[in-house]
């Protein structure tokens, strides 16, 4: 790439979705949040708007061009920016008090963690900028389809590819191709690096509402150093990073709704539901989980009802997978319908069908990926350790219960997938480790958030106070 016009087009294509998404996000989230939180959501929402605009114009039969899509983004984002310019978005303003670093050493720890995150970003930028998209997945999955979109200026592809991927990755690559006129350059994959950055900013920004800069930066560093997340940012083109980002940010928005009931939070979460479903086939189940979590959040349950629902859910999951493992057999007679049966060999649904389970199924690969091979920073064991703390500390039970619900539902969904749909793909742990990528960033956020809650309770018990801090 030598032409200056290509550099300009590349820069515009990379940042324009985030700029346009920022106006929408400020309108939906309202005032009082950390700036990194707005920026993180802005980029994801901008990419979703781009995908929806491309589908809209293609449905209308209008050829897709860079100028058309860019103008569409600007028009959609104009109301949000207009309200921001008038100051309507920032009123009424609420003074936000965020915990600060209480000791000088915490500042230096925060700085050190920030430097390590920066090193990750520099190395990933080098990988994306210099390394071509070489995985064989790319050339049987998404790259041929994106090139066909670019050549035909429409979302039609005569040459079929694997159906596992949704429209998101293809449209994003086509967008970069339309901007630069190139189809095989490594820098077409820069949006994948920015998806990685958005996850880090979201982790930091959402933690800063309740945690000190040091703890927030620790959460960002833990997410930044996730092995599979780095792989999917460096070997760009995979849809998994977009699925992980949209699901994680969607649940994080629901934690905001836990603190402040606001319609904009629910609308933003619904946008993430759409994006999650459009990423890849696995996104359908994750999108349904996110939608159910949204509905659960809107219900006004008492504390006793929440505890009962949580206990029933855990018991049901344990019973189901005990049956699949051959430890128990579940048989329930349903009046006027028949018998529901679940064993290690068969699942029989009355009035529907009887499904024979594969004899070779074992829960070993999934459990190994969850607790040994892909546990990244011992996250799986640490999350389990938080559960007793939630029971013994009353203050923790009300700390964003939607997050453990989403995590448990995600694990249950993945276990079901590798049980009924594709048990053979779990044998080498590759597919299971990739699937856990969708949940691990959110799990690490919750882990650090619970640690802050425990620390805050200890500080309050000893009479320590936190001062407002807006510097980091």
BELSULQUI-V88827 format. One record per pair of residues at least 4 apart in sequence whose C-alpha atoms are under 8 Angstrom apart, sorted by the first residue. I is the first residue (numbers start at 0). GAP is how many residues later the second one is. D is the distance in whole Angstrom. If there is no record, write none. Layout:
I_GAP_D / I_GAP_D
//
This chain:
0_5_7 / 0_6_8 / 1_4_7 / 1_5_8 / 2_4_7 / 3_4_6 / 4_4_6 / 5_4_6 / 5_173_8 / 5_174_5 / 6_4_6 / 7_4_6 / 8_4_6 / 8_170_5 / 8_171_6 / 9_4_6 / 9_166_7 / 9_169_6 / 9_170_6 / 10_4_6 / 11_4_5 / 12_4_7 / 12_162_7 / 12_163_6 / 12_166_6 / 13_162_8 / 13_176_7 / 13_177_6 / 14_4_6 / 15_4_6 / 15_30_8 / 15_54_8 / 16_4_6 / 16_25_8 / 16_26_6 / 16_28_8 / 16_29_4 / 16_30_6 / 16_32_8 / 16_33_7 / 16_56_7 / 17_4_6 / 17_21_7 / 17_24_5 / 17_25_4 / 17_26_7 / 17_27_8 / 17_28_5 / 17_29_8 / 18_4_7 / 18_23_7 / 18_24_8 / 18_27_8 / 19_4_7 / 19_22_7 / 19_26_6 / 19_53_6 / 19_54_6 / 19_56_8 / 19_57_5 / 19_58_8 / 20_4_6 / 20_20_8 / 20_21_4 / 20_22_6 / 20_23_8 / 20_24_5 / 20_25_4 / 20_26_8 / 20_28_8 / 20_56_7 / 21_4_6 / 21_16_7 / 21_17_7 / 21_19_8 / 21_20_4 / 21_21_7 / 21_24_8 / 21_55_8 / 22_4_6 / 22_19_8 / 22_54_6 / 22_55_7 / 22_56_8 / 22_57_4 / 22_58_5 / 22_61_7 / 23_4_6 / 23_18_8 / 23_21_8 / 23_53_6 / 23_55_8 / 23_56_5 / 23_57_8 / 24_4_6 / 24_5_8 / 24_13_7 / 24_16_7 / 24_17_6 / 24_20_7 / 24_243_8 / 25_4_5 / 25_5_7 / 25_12_7 / 25_54_7 / 25_58_8 / 25_63_7 / 26_53_6 / 26_56_8 / 26_57_8 / 26_62_6 / 26_237_8 / 27_235_8 / 27_236_4 / 27_237_6 / 27_239_7 / 27_240_7 / 28_235_6 / 28_236_6 / 29_59_6 / 29_60_7 / 29_234_8 / 30_58_7 / 30_59_5 / 30_60_7 / 30_61_8 / 30_62_6 / 30_63_7 / 31_61_7 / 31_62_6 / 31_63_7 / 31_64_6 / 32_4_7 / 32_5_7 / 32_63_8 / 32_172_8 / 32_176_7 / 33_4_7 / 33_171_6 / 33_172_8 / 33_174_7 / 33_175_7 / 34_4_6 / 34_170_7 / 35_4_6 / 35_165_5 / 35_166_7 / 35_168_7 / 35_169_5 / 36_4_6 / 36_164_6 / 36_165_5 / 36_167_8 / 36_168_4 / 36_169_6 / 37_4_6 / 38_4_7 / 38_159_7 / 38_162_7 / 39_4_7 / 39_157_8 / 39_158_4 / 39_159_7 / 39_160_8 / 39_161_5 / 39_162_5 / 40_4_6 / 40_157_7 / 40_161_7 / 40_208_7 / 41_4_6 / 42_4_6 / 42_151_8 / 42_152_8 / 42_155_7 / 43_4_6 / 43_151_7 / 43_154_7 / 43_201_8 / 43_202_7 / 44_4_6 / 44_226_8 / 44_227_8 / 45_4_6 / 45_27_8 / 46_4_6 / 46_125_7 / 47_4_6 / 47_120_8 / 47_223_8 / 47_227_6 / 48_4_6 / 48_24_7 / 49_4_6 / 49_19_7 / 49_23_7 / 49_121_8 / 49_122_8 / 50_4_6 / 50_116_8 / 50_117_6 / 50_120_6 / 50_121_7 / 51_4_6 / 52_4_6 / 52_16_7 / 52_19_7 / 52_20_8 / 53_4_6 / 53_10_7 / 53_15_7 / 53_101_8 / 53_117_7 / 54_4_6 / 54_100_7 / 55_4_6 / 56_4_6 / 56_5_5 / 56_6_7 / 56_7_7 / 57_4_6 / 57_5_7 / 57_6_7 / 57_96_6 / 57_97_6 / 62_90_5 / 62_91_6 / 63_4_7 / 63_5_7 / 63_89_5 / 63_90_6 / 64_4_6 / 64_88_7 / 64_113_6 / 65_4_6 / 65_109_7 / 65_112_5 / 65_113_6 / 66_4_6 / 67_4_6 / 68_4_6 / 69_4_6 / 70_4_6 / 71_4_6 / 72_4_6 / 73_4_6 / 74_4_8 / 76_4_7 / 77_4_6 / 78_4_6 / 79_4_6 / 80_4_6 / 81_4_6 / 82_4_6 / 82_5_5 / 82_6_6 / 83_4_6 / 83_5_5 / 83_6_7 / 86_4_7 / 95_372_8 / 96_370_7 / 96_371_5 / 96_372_7 / 97_110_7 / 97_111_6 / 97_112_6 / 97_113_7 / 97_114_7 / 97_368_8 / 97_369_7 / 97_370_5 / 97_371_5 / 97_372_7 / 98_109_8 / 98_111_7 / 98_112_6 / 98_113_5 / 98_114_8 / 98_367_5 / 98_368_6 / 98_369_6 / 98_370_6 / 99_111_8 / 99_112_5 / 99_113_6 / 99_366_6 / 99_367_6 / 99_368_6 / 99_369_5 / 100_5_6 / 100_6_6 / 100_111_6 / 100_112_6 / 100_113_7 / 101_4_7 / 101_364_8 / 102_4_7 / 103_4_7 / 104_4_6 / 105_4_6 / 105_108_6 / 106_4_6 / 106_107_7 / 107_4_6 / 108_4_6 / 108_105_7 / 109_4_6 / 109_103_7 / 109_104_5 / 109_105_8 / 109_107_6 / 109_108_8 / 110_4_6 / 111_4_6 / 112_4_6 / 112_104_6 / 112_105_7 / 112_108_6 / 113_4_6 / 113_103_7 / 113_107_7 / 114_4_6 / 115_4_6 / 115_105_7 / 116_4_6 / 116_103_8 / 116_104_6 / 116_107_6 / 116_108_8 / 117_4_6 / 118_4_6 / 119_4_6 / 119_104_7 / 119_105_7 / 120_4_6 / 121_4_6 / 122_4_6 / 123_4_6 / 123_69_7 / 123_106_7 / 123_109_7 / 123_110_6 / 124_4_6 / 124_68_7 / 124_109_8 / 125_4_6 / 125_5_8 / 126_4_5 / 126_107_6 / 126_108_8 / 127_4_8 / 127_58_6 / 127_59_6 / 127_61_7 / 127_62_7 / 127_65_8 / 127_105_8 / 127_106_5 / 127_107_7 / 127_108_7 / 128_57_6 / 128_58_5 / 128_61_8 / 129_56_6 / 129_57_8 / 130_55_6 / 131_52_8 / 131_53_7 / 131_54_5 / 132_5_7 / 132_53_6 / 132_102_6 / 132_103_7 / 132_104_7 / 133_4_7 / 133_5_8 / 133_101_8 / 134_4_7 / 134_100_7 / 135_4_7 / 136_4_5 / 136_5_8 / 137_4_5 / 137_5_5 / 137_6_8 / 137_99_7 / 137_100_8 / 138_4_6 / 138_5_6 / 139_4_7 / 139_21_6 / 139_22_7 / 140_4_8 / 140_20_5 / 140_21_5 / 140_22_8 / 140_23_8 / 140_24_7 / 141_4_6 / 141_19_7 / 141_20_8 / 141_23_7 / 141_27_7 / 141_28_6 / 141_95_7 / 142_4_6 / 142_27_7 / 142_30_8 / 142_94_8 / 143_4_6 / 143_15_8 / 143_17_7 / 144_4_6 / 144_12_6 / 144_14_8 / 144_15_8 / 144_16_7 / 144_25_7 / 145_4_6 / 145_24_5 / 145_25_7 / 145_27_6 / 145_28_5 / 146_4_6 / 146_27_7 / 146_36_6 / 147_4_6 / 147_8_7 / 147_9_6 / 147_10_8 / 148_4_6 / 148_5_5 / 148_6_5 / 148_7_6 / 148_8_7 / 148_21_8 / 148_22_8 / 148_25_6 / 149_4_7 / 149_24_6 / 149_27_7 / 149_28_7 / 151_4_7 / 162_118_8 / 163_116_6 / 163_117_5 / 163_118_8 / 164_4_8 / 164_74_7 / 164_114_6 / 164_115_4 / 164_116_6 / 165_4_8 / 165_111_8 / 165_112_5 / 165_113_5 / 165_114_4 / 165_115_7 / 166_4_6 / 166_111_6 / 166_112_6 / 166_113_8 / 167_4_6 / 167_71_8 / 167_107_8 / 167_110_6 / 167_111_5 / 168_4_6 / 168_68_7 / 168_69_7 / 168_70_6 / 168_110_7 / 169_4_6 / 170_4_6 / 171_4_7 / 171_19_8 / 172_4_6 / 172_15_7 / 172_16_7 / 172_64_8 / 173_4_6 / 174_4_6 / 175_4_6 / 175_12_6 / 176_4_5 / 176_5_5 / 176_6_6 / 176_11_7 / 177_4_8 / 182_5_8 / 183_4_8 / 188_4_7 / 188_47_6 / 188_48_7 / 189_4_7 / 190_4_6 / 191_4_6 / 191_40_8 / 191_41_5 / 191_42_8 / 191_44_6 / 191_45_7 / 191_49_8 / 192_4_6 / 192_40_5 / 192_41_7 / 192_43_8 / 193_4_6 / 194_4_6 / 194_38_8 / 194_46_7 / 194_47_7 / 194_50_7 / 195_4_7 / 195_28_8 / 195_33_8 / 195_34_8 / 195_37_6 / 195_45_7 / 195_49_8 / 196_4_6 / 197_4_6 / 197_47_8 / 198_4_6 / 198_24_8 / 198_46_6 / 198_50_8 / 198_242_8 / 199_4_6 / 199_20_5 / 199_21_8 / 199_23_7 / 199_24_6 / 200_4_6 / 200_19_7 / 201_4_6 / 201_47_7 / 202_4_6 / 202_13_7 / 202_16_6 / 202_17_6 / 202_20_8 / 202_242_6 / 203_4_6 / 203_12_5 / 203_13_6 / 203_15_7 / 203_16_5 / 204_4_7 / 204_11_8 / 205_46_7 / 206_4_6 / 206_8_8 / 206_9_5 / 206_12_8 / 206_238_7 / 206_242_7 / 207_4_6 / 207_5_7 / 207_8_6 / 209_239_8 / 209_242_8 / 210_4_6 / 210_5_6 / 210_238_7 / 210_241_6 / 211_4_6 / 212_4_6 / 212_259_6 / 213_4_6 / 214_4_6 / 214_233_7 / 214_237_7 / 215_4_6 / 215_232_8 / 216_4_6 / 217_4_6 / 217_230_8 / 218_4_6 / 218_225_7 / 218_226_6 / 218_229_6 / 219_4_6 / 220_4_6 / 221_4_7 / 221_155_8 / 221_222_7 / 222_6_8 / 222_218_6 / 222_221_7 / 223_5_8 / 223_6_7 / 224_4_8 / 224_5_7 / 225_4_6 / 225_150_6 / 226_4_6 / 226_149_7 / 227_4_6 / 227_205_8 / 227_206_7 / 227_209_7 / 228_4_6 / 228_12_7 / 228_208_7 / 229_4_6 / 230_4_6 / 231_4_6 / 231_5_8 / 231_6_6 / 231_8_7 / 231_9_6 / 232_8_7 / 238_4_6 / 238_40_6 / 238_41_7 / 239_4_6 / 239_39_8 / 239_40_8 / 239_194_8 / 239_197_8 / 239_198_7 / 240_4_6 / 240_196_8 / 240_197_8 / 241_4_6 / 241_34_8 / 241_37_7 / 242_4_6 / 242_32_8 / 242_33_5 / 242_36_6 / 242_37_8 / 242_40_6 / 242_195_6 / 243_4_6 / 243_193_6 / 243_194_4 / 243_195_7 / 243_197_8 / 244_4_6 / 244_193_8 / 245_4_6 / 245_26_5 / 245_27_8 / 245_29_6 / 245_30_6 / 246_4_6 / 246_25_7 / 246_26_7 / 246_29_6 / 246_39_7 / 246_40_7 / 246_43_7 / 246_191_7 / 247_4_6 / 247_190_7 / 247_191_7 / 247_193_7 / 247_194_5 / 248_4_6 / 248_23_8 / 249_4_7 / 249_18_8 / 249_19_5 / 249_20_8 / 249_22_5 / 249_23_7 / 249_40_7 / 250_4_7 / 250_18_7 / 250_39_7 / 250_42_8 / 250_151_8 / 250_152_7 / 250_155_7 / 250_191_8 / 251_4_7 / 251_151_8 / 251_190_8 / 252_4_7 / 252_12_6 / 252_13_8 / 252_15_7 / 252_16_6 / 253_4_6 / 253_11_7 / 253_12_7 / 253_15_7 / 253_40_7 / 253_43_7 / 253_148_7 / 254_4_7 / 254_145_6 / 254_147_7 / 254_148_8 / 255_4_6 / 255_9_7 / 256_4_5 / 256_5_6 / 256_8_6 / 256_9_8 / 256_40_8 / 257_39_7 / 257_142_7 / 260_4_8 / 261_4_7 / 262_4_6 / 263_4_6 / 264_4_6 / 265_4_6 / 265_28_7 / 266_4_6 / 267_4_7 / 268_4_6 / 268_21_8 / 268_25_7 / 269_4_6 / 269_21_7 / 269_24_8 / 270_4_6 / 271_4_6 / 271_15_8 / 272_4_6 / 272_14_5 / 272_15_7 / 272_17_6 / 272_18_6 / 273_4_6 / 273_13_7 / 274_4_6 / 275_4_8 / 275_7_5 / 275_8_7 / 275_10_7 / 275_11_5 / 276_4_7 / 276_5_8 / 276_6_5 / 276_7_5 / 276_8_8 / 276_9_7 / 276_10_5 / 277_5_7 / 277_6_8 / 278_4_6 / 279_4_7 / 281_4_7 / 282_4_6 / 283_4_6 / 284_4_6 / 284_128_7 / 285_4_6 / 285_124_7 / 285_127_8 / 286_4_6 / 287_4_6 / 288_4_6 / 288_117_7 / 288_120_7 / 288_121_7 / 289_4_6 / 289_116_7 / 290_4_6 / 291_4_6 / 292_4_6 / 292_109_7 / 292_112_8 / 292_113_7 / 293_4_7 / 294_4_7 / 296_105_7 / 300_4_6 / 300_5_6 / 301_4_6 / 302_4_6 / 303_4_6 / 304_4_6 / 305_4_6 / 306_4_6 / 307_4_6 / 308_4_6 / 309_4_6 / 309_95_8 / 310_4_6 / 311_4_6 / 312_4_6 / 313_4_6 / 314_4_6 / 315_4_6 / 316_4_6 / 316_95_7 / 317_4_6 / 318_4_6 / 318_9_8 / 319_4_6 / 319_22_8 / 320_4_6 / 321_4_6 / 321_5_5 / 321_6_6 / 322_4_6 / 322_5_5 / 322_6_5 / 322_7_7 / 322_19_6 / 322_20_5 / 322_21_6 / 323_18_7 / 323_19_6 / 323_20_4 / 323_21_8 / 324_19_6 / 324_37_7 / 324_38_7 / 325_17_7 / 325_18_5 / 327_15_7 / 328_12_8 / 328_13_6 / 328_14_5 / 328_15_8 / 329_10_8 / 329_11_6 / 329_12_5 / 329_13_6 / 330_8_7 / 330_9_6 / 330_10_4 / 330_11_7 / 331_7_6 / 331_8_5 / 331_9_7 / 332_5_6 / 332_6_4 / 332_7_6 / 333_4_5 / 333_5_6 / 333_6_7 / 336_13_6 / 336_14_6 / 337_12_5 / 337_13_7 / 338_9_8 / 338_10_7 / 338_11_6 / 339_7_8 / 339_8_5 / 339_9_5 / 339_10_6 / 340_5_7 / 340_6_6 / 340_7_5 / 340_8_7 / 341_4_6 / 341_5_5 / 341_6_6 / 342_4_6 / 343_13_7 / 344_11_6 / 344_12_5 / 344_13_7 / 344_14_7 / 345_8_7 / 345_9_6 / 345_10_4 / 345_11_5 / 346_7_6 / 346_8_5 / 346_9_7 / 346_10_7 / 347_5_6 / 347_6_4 / 347_7_6 / 348_4_6 / 348_5_6 / 356_4_8 / 356_62_8 / 356_63_7 / 360_58_7 / 360_62_6 / 362_4_6 / 362_56_8 / 363_4_6 / 364_4_6 / 364_61_6 / 364_62_6 / 364_63_7 / 364_64_6 / 364_67_8 / 365_4_6 / 365_49_7 / 365_52_8 / 365_60_7 / 365_63_7 / 365_66_6 / 366_4_6 / 366_5_8 / 367_4_5 / 367_5_6 / 368_4_5 / 368_5_5 / 368_6_7 / 368_60_6 / 368_63_6 / 368_64_6 / 369_4_6 / 369_5_6 / 369_10_6 / 369_63_8 / 369_66_7 / 370_4_5 / 370_7_8 / 370_9_6 / 370_10_7 / 372_56_8 / 372_60_8 / 373_59_6 / 373_62_8 / 374_4_5 / 374_5_5 / 374_6_8 / 375_4_8 / 377_4_6 / 378_4_6 / 378_61_8 / 378_64_7 / 378_65_7 / 378_68_8 / 379_4_6 / 380_4_6 / 381_4_6 / 381_65_7 / 382_4_7 / 382_60_7 / 382_64_6 / 383_4_8 / 384_4_7 / 385_4_6 / 385_61_7 / 385_64_7 / 386_4_7 / 387_4_6 / 388_4_6 / 388_7_7 / 389_4_7 / 389_5_8 / 389_6_5 / 389_7_5 / 390_5_8 / 390_6_7 / 392_4_7 / 393_4_8 / 394_4_7 / 395_54_7 / 395_57_7 / 395_58_8 / 396_4_7 / 398_51_8 / 400_4_6 / 401_4_6 / 402_4_6 / 402_39_8 / 402_40_8 / 402_43_7 / 403_4_6 / 404_4_6 / 405_4_6 / 406_4_6 / 406_32_6 / 406_35_8 / 406_36_7 / 407_4_6 / 408_4_6 / 409_4_6 / 409_29_7 / 410_4_6 / 410_25_8 / 411_4_6 / 412_4_6 / 413_4_6 / 413_18_8 / 413_21_7 / 414_4_6 / 415_4_6 / 415_5_8 / 416_4_5 / 416_5_6 / 416_6_8 / 417_4_5 / 417_5_4 / 417_6_8 / 417_7_7 / 417_8_6 / 417_14_8 / 418_4_5 / 421_4_7 / 422_4_7 / 424_4_8 / 424_5_8 / 424_6_6 / 424_7_8 / 425_4_7 / 425_5_6 / 425_6_6 / 428_4_6 / 429_4_6 / 430_4_6 / 431_4_6 / 432_4_7 / 433_4_8 / 434_4_8 / 435_4_6 / 436_4_7 / 438_4_6 / 439_4_6 / 440_4_6 / 441_4_6 / 442_4_6 / 443_4_6 / 444_4_6 / 445_4_6 / 446_4_6 / 447_4_6 / 448_4_6 / 449_4_6 / 450_4_6 / 451_4_6 / 452_4_6 / 453_4_6 / 454_4_6 / 455_4_6 / 456_4_6 / 457_4_6 / 458_4_6 / 458_5_5 / 458_6_7 / 459_4_5 / 459_5_7
//
